[in-house]
């Protein structure tokens, strides 16, 4: 009986997330982010392994960012946040998106630099914590600033 009573509020919260559209957005954002991460990694890893020295792996970040942010805008604007908020005419929304993604890139670059230059880790090692931090921050900013 106590177990059923504690499940009630959890079900209610989950239903609230579904009703608000937030749950669907989180799932779509995660999938689109996964695709963007694969795109980012496909550019970052070869550059950091074969073009730049280990201590300069951070130089690969802007190149990977440009490719991933382009794919990400189309995925997020047309799928992740489809039906949420309004779409601003002109390039205002795209500029906001790029600014949010630049914040993510800066966080990513910082974690990459700390891991590779600061701790001497291989270029792939900071990838997971960098992407995780950037994902959390950019979801929040995209939902309440870009696609509000």
Residue pairs with C-beta under 8 A, 6 or more apart in sequence:
14 23
17 23
17 26
18 24
21 83
21 84
25 80
25 81
25 84
25 143
26 139
28 79
28 80
28 81
28 82
29 76
29 80
29 81
29 139
29 142
32 72
32 75
32 76
32 79
32 80
33 72
33 135
33 139
35 71
35 75
36 68
36 69
36 71
36 72
36 75
37 68
37 131
39 67
39 68
39 71
39 72
40 64
40 65
40 67
40 68
40 131
41 64
41 127
43 60
43 63
43 64
43 67
43 68
44 60
44 61
44 63
44 64
44 123
44 127
45 123
45 124
45 127
47 59
47 60
47 63
47 64
48 54
48 57
48 60
48 123
48 124
49 123
51 60
52 59
52 60
54 116
54 120
54 122
54 123
55 116
55 117
55 120
57 112
57 116
57 123
58 109
58 112
58 113
58 116
58 117
60 123
61 105
61 108
61 109
61 112
62 105
62 109
65 101
65 102
65 105
65 108
69 97
69 98
69 101
69 105
72 97
72 101
73 94
73 97
73 98
73 101
76 97
76 142
76 147
77 87
77 93
77 97
77 147
80 142
81 142
81 143
81 146
81 147
84 143
84 147
85 147
85 148
86 148
87 93
88 96
93 146
93 147
96 145
96 146
97 142
97 146
100 138
100 141
100 142
100 145
100 146
101 138
103 137
103 138
103 141
104 134
104 135
104 137
104 138
105 134
107 130
107 133
107 134
107 137
108 130
108 131
108 133
108 134
111 126
111 129
111 130
111 133
112 123
112 126
112 127
112 130
114 126
115 121
115 125
115 126
115 129
115 130
116 122
116 123
116 125
116 126
